[in-house]
């Protein structure tokens, strides 16, 4: 099993000097709009003995870069002696740092850093340029309105939208208005006539709504709408009314045109008209040749009037119980006099040895959880461990060999067989079993403790498909497992790494090769084809994606990735956060809106301007953003609560009374890590909320995907044949790095490699459980 580094946002020391650096342009701009906004932070990381270390963080707030070159001048006699993540050149006091071979391409919103050690002394440089453009402060990047689409069709009596955002980050709030021009007066603005963009939300599209009033003419009128803001070039959106008074072409609108009907159950498809009719229209659905068990049980004849023509009416198809094991099908013809008919194909989902009961909205509701006897036996052998030994935990398929299993650990088929036996023993309640699909090539590209066995450069993607995903899918699709609810947790840390860690060579290779995206798409496609498998994609956690620069780009990447799978975004049943991490489920003593002595808690060192204080608020907000990016509103979130309880005597019982911001936050927070970026075998952690279904709005379940007691990584280098390296964040003597602001790692000593049993950790988790164990 592998466990994951959790802090991917570049951070600087408290003594840093921040320089607003905007006006960045690409080395070879492709258009006049290639200038983009950015910010730069120069920080000394150490100093003494005639030398010093420094880090420079850059954030791209505007258009993408294809190569970058940072220049500045030292005020004193400083000289760079060695550098990383950039190629330095120095001529006297003048310094140039160009991108390395692997980090020249930077997307909008990307954050990256360069670091170096030097000799000499002097003040920090305070003037920077990138690609020859002086970094002269906010607002110098090319600004414009980004409007999409620039033409909309509005059905009479309905609405349509277009979106507006800014091209670059502004230095202050910007108001954008939409104004109707001359044309069809039935077309008006019904929302978004005045929009405000801030330095935080400038890149998030906001919608403008155009409405078309009902009228009696048969003309498809038009009207322009001008989108404008002071000092910027306006954009025109042309709106066209789609008339419904006889002017439009009439047709049947049927969706979907293929339905799956559980044996003994029913399914529906919707029917409406494309245009308003002049009189009543009758629409019939008639069964054709095929499986006679499939019949129309409702809506065989529908009537549409001049009033209800645009409201879909349902036709219900039922599948009778039978004794065969065939997934039969039957066509149904939707027809109306004078109109082109539409065929809907219905397929029975057989429950007599066929594909089972199919998917439900929430696979955890009303179900028992699979108890992994391999983990349960280890837990029960620990003092007090019997209190949780019967809790359902995730099963990690973290290498090819895990599929077959070994003498000491069950393989995939053995776990599924054991689940069938548990299901048979629990009466009529269904059973949910959880598997972590975790073996992408270049896996966990920004970590060491959880690196995997496959490499992109060594045919890893093809091996991932043929030697890993294909065998897993073949076993899960065995009909004897058809009644199990199989949850697949898909590729921990993979896609989030493509958002934040492209300064690392293995992550950049994963992006450039497309291996992560293609691998995830392949896994989603193959597993979704199995009717009782539920895919939940990893969505990191609030301490990774909780900043604007990470939050939106991550949701967009997840959406575009899922859209490319066979079955599209429907292949994703939901997302999971906090997998194998320690972020508190709730911070009970403060919220993101809390202020201390006039300062927002966001400004504290602990939050570092994050928008979320805990996992629950993050997961709920991220779900909303994912839906806005095209995922269905039925998606649900999972939160791994296996080790985020933070109970025991160190847990605060009330808010701090201090009026010093950092003191208040540190004394109030229940997450007792030294830094929110610490992730390996954390000292003081406790078991969190026990698994439960539907515990909060938008949350399908709290789950224990990381089995408590299984190590995150070794405290020292331990040779192994699982491809797992030694990460200093698992070493309790490690004094940290720029990612965790040079705090100690907070890791427990004497830990084995990731996935192996760690008795000392398990006992501490029991002792610090919150809610406490009864």
C-alpha positions, 0 to 999 in steps of 0.5 A: 500500500502507498500513502501520499504526500499531502502539501503541494502548494509552494510556501515561503518563510515568514521573513520573505519579501513579496514583490508584485510582478505583473506584465509577464509575456511569453518568450514568443507571444502568439498574439497581442494578448499574450501578456499575462499577470503574475506575482513573484515572492523572493525569500531567504531560506537560510543565512550564515557563514558567508552564504545564504539560500533563497527561493523565488516563487512565481504565480501565473495569474493570466495566459499560459507561458511557453518558456520563461526567463527571470531577471534581477540585480543583486544590491550587494556582492551576492553570487549564485553558487548552485541552483535548482528548477532553473538555469542561472547565468550571472554577469556581475550583479545581474542575474538571469534564471531561465526555465529548466528543460521540464518546466518551461510550460506554465498554464494559467494559474500555475505556481512554481519556484526556483531556488539557489544557494549563494555567497556574499551578502546584501539586501534582497533584490526588489525589482524583477523582470520576466521575459524582458518585461519589468515587473512593475506592479498590479494591473500592467498585464493586458486586460480584456473581456472574455465572453463566450459564446458571442451568439445565443439562441433563446427559445420563446418563453425561455432563457439562455446564458453567456459567460463573462470573465476577465483575461488578467487579474485586476488590481481592484474590483472591475464592473462589467455591464451588459446592455440591450441594443436595438432589435426584438424587444421581446429579448431582454436581460433577466440576470447578470446585467451588472457583474463585479470581478475582484482580484480573487474571482476575475478568472471565474466565469459569471453568467448573463441571462437573456430571456425571450418573452412569449408573443403571438408572432411567428418571427425569429427576432434578434437583438444585440447585447453589448458587454462593456467595462470602463477602459476595455474594448466592448464585446457584442453578443447577438441573441436570436429568438427561437419562435414557438408560434408556428414559425419553428420546425416541428419534431419529436424530442426524445431523451434518452434513446436507450434505457437500461431496465432492471428486471422487476423494475422500470425506467423512463424516457422523456418526450416533448415537442420541438416547437409550439403546435397550433393545436393538440398533438398526440404522441404514442410509444409502441413496442417492436419485436424483441424481449416480450418481458419489456413493455410500456407500463405508462405514457403509451399515449401522450397529449401535448397542447399549445401550453405544455408542448415544451414540458417533457412527459415520461414514458415508463418501460417495465421489465417483468421478472423471468427465469432466464439469464439473458439481458434482452432488448426491445425497440419502442417507436415514438411516433406522431402523425406527420412527424419523423418517428424516434426509436428508443432501445430498452435493455433488460438488466437481468438479475438471474445470473446476468448483470445484477441489480445495477447502480443506486444513487448512493452505494453506501445507503442501506448497505453493510461494509466489507470487513477485510479479515487481513486487516481485522486480524491485525487490529484485533490483536492490538490491545483494545483493537477489537473495538474497531476490528469489524469496521469496513476499510479500503483494500489497496490494489497498489501493484500488479502482484496485489491482484493475485495476492500472496500467502499473507494477503488476499488478492482481488478475487479472494476479497470478492469471494469473502465479500460474497460470503459476508453478503450472504450472511447479512440477510437482505442488506446489500454489501459495499466493498471498496478497492483503491485503484492505485498503480499509474506509471510515475505514480505519486510523482511528487513523493518517494514513500509511495512511488510505484512499480511502473514508469512512463519511460519503460512502457508503463502506460501500456502495462498499466492497461494490460497487466493491471486494469484489464485483469481487475476489470475481468475479475470484477465483472464475474457474474458471481459478484453481480450483487456486490456494490463495488466502489473503486477509488481511482488513482490517489494523487494523480490528477491533483499533481498535474495542477500543482507539481509540474516543477517536478520532472516526473510530474511534468513527464506525466503531463507531457506524455498524457499518461495520467489523463489517459490512464485515468480515462482507461480505468474509468471506462473499463470499470464503468462498463461493469454495472455494479462498480462505482468510480470515485476519483481522488480530489486531494484535500483542502490543504492542497486545492483550497486556494483559488489558483488550485481549486478551479483548475483542478475541477476543470482538469477533472471534468475534461479528463472524465469527458474523454472516458468512454461514457463521459462524465457519467463514468464518475459516480463521485469524488473522494477527499482526504484519502490517507490524510489527517485534515480535520473533518470539522474545525469546531472553534472557528470558520473561514469568516472568523476574525481576530483583532480585525484580521481574517483567520485566512491570514494566519500562518496555519491557513496561509490564505486558504479558503477552507478550514476543514475537509467538510466545507472543502468537499461540499464546495468542491462538489458544487464547483465540479457540478458547474464544470459539467458533472451531473448533480447526482455526484456525491463526495466521500471523505476519508476519516480514518485518521483525522479525529485528533482527540486526546488531551491535546484537543482544544475544547473551546476557542482561544481567548487570545487576540493575537491571530496566529496564537488564536488559530494555533490554540483553537484548531483541533488539527494538531499537526506542526504544519498542515503540509505534514502527512507521514505517520503523524504523531498525535493523530486519532481515529476519526468519525466511523464510516457512515452513509449520507452524514451531510449534504452532498456527502455519500459517506465518511469512509476508512479508505486508509486502514488505520495502522498501516504505515505511510512510509518508513522512518529510514531507508528500507530496501524493498521490492515494491518500488517504495522509496524513502521520503524524509517527511517520514523521518522524525528528525527531519527539519522540513523544507520550503513546502512545510515552512521548515517545520519538523515532520511530526512523523512517528519513529521506527515506521516500516514501509508504506502499507506494512503494519505499524503497531505504535501508530495503531495504538496511538490512533485508538487512544486519540480517537474522536469521537472517543471509542465507547 
